[in-house]
Amino acid sequence: MTTIFYPAIIERAPDGYGVFFPDLPGCTSGGRTVQEAARMAEEALDGHLLVTAQHGETLPEPSELDAVERDPEVDEVARILVRAQKPGRAIRINITMDEGLVARIDRASKNRSRFIADAARMALASTEA
């Protein structure tokens, strides 16, 4: 996987701070504090890039932070670069698991591979925090 950085704008919101990505319409996040909003932006970006890749859509190249124009209607607090891993191509692997665990996964999800990949992402995110 390749590390990629997208510019994000943190803006004042009625209940804290919002975050949006000029290059990625619809990718938003927020938090009660500027710091929380910045941390949540990474999670939002990861999810957005993953869903975009799963739908086979092309990811836009990130803009240079200095090239993002200011919007006079936005109560901008900060501009940050948010790091994410650019999703790579799917590869087939062979793993061994207890049959009971596999049966539980199959009852909980229609897509075994996605379930295991999502669980791995969550586990890795909690160790990287």
N, C-alpha and C positions, 0 to 999 in steps of 0.2 A: 504494500500500500504506500501511497505517496502522501506526504503531509502537505496540506494546502491551507492558506490563510485567506479568509474573506473579511472585508471591512464591515463593521457593524456600527450603527449609531445608537447611543443610549439617550433616551429623551425622558423628560419629566412627564409623569402621568398622574392622574388624580389619586391613585392609591399606591404610588411608589415610582417605579421607573420601567419604561418599556424599551425593548430592543428590536430593531429591524435591520435587515440586510438589504442594501440598495440593489445588489446583484441578484437577489433571490426573492422575488415578490411572494408574499404569503408566509415567509419564514420569519416568525416573530417569537419573542419571549419577553420576560420581565422579571421583576423582583421588588422586594420592599426597599432594598438599598441598592446603590450603584454597584457595589461589589457582588451582591446576590444576582443582580441582573446580568452582569458580565459572566458569572459562572453558569447561569442558566442558558446563556446564549450559545455556549459550546454544545450543550445537550440538544438544543433546538437545531443547530446546524448539522450535527451528526445525524439526527433523525431525518431532516429534510434531504440531505445528500443520499441517504440510504433509500428512502422512498423514491426519489428521482431516479436512482440507478435501477431499482426494482421494476420501475415502469418503463425502462429502456429509453428514458429521456436523456438528452445530452446536458451535461453540467456546464453552465456558463463559466468562463474564466473569471477569476476575481479581479475587480478593479484595483488600481493602486489607491491606497488610502487618501493620498493627497489629491487625487483626481476626482473624488466624489464631491459633487457640488453641494453647497449648503442650501437648505430649504428654509426660507424665512418663516414659514408657518410651523416649523418644528422647534420646540423648546429643547434644543440640543444641550446635553450635559457633557457627553464625552464621545470620542471616536476611538474604536479599538479594532485590533485585528484578532479574529477568532480562529483558532486552529482546529482542524478536523482531518480525518484520514479520508482521502478520496477512495471511494469503494473500488475494489479491484474486480476482476472477473471471477466468477464462481468456479471452483475446482471440486472434483469428486474426491472424497476420502473414504476410507474404510475404517470403521470404528467398532469396538466391541462393547456392548452394554447388556445389563441384566434384562431379560425378557419382560419381567414385570414392569420395569421402568419404561421400557419401550412401549408397552401397552398403555401405561398411564399417559405418556406423551401423546400417543395416537388418540386417546379419548379427549385430551385437552386441546388438540390442534389438528387442523386438516393438512398442515404442511410440516412434517417432521423436521426437515432440514432447517426451515426458517425458525421453528421453535428452539432448536438446539443452538443455532447461531445467535438468536436474540438472548437466550439465557447466558451464553458465553460473553456477549457484549455487556450485559448487566453485571456479571461477575467481574469482568475486567474493569469496568468503570468504577466499581466500588473499591477495587484495590489501587486504582490510580488517583483517587480523590485525596 
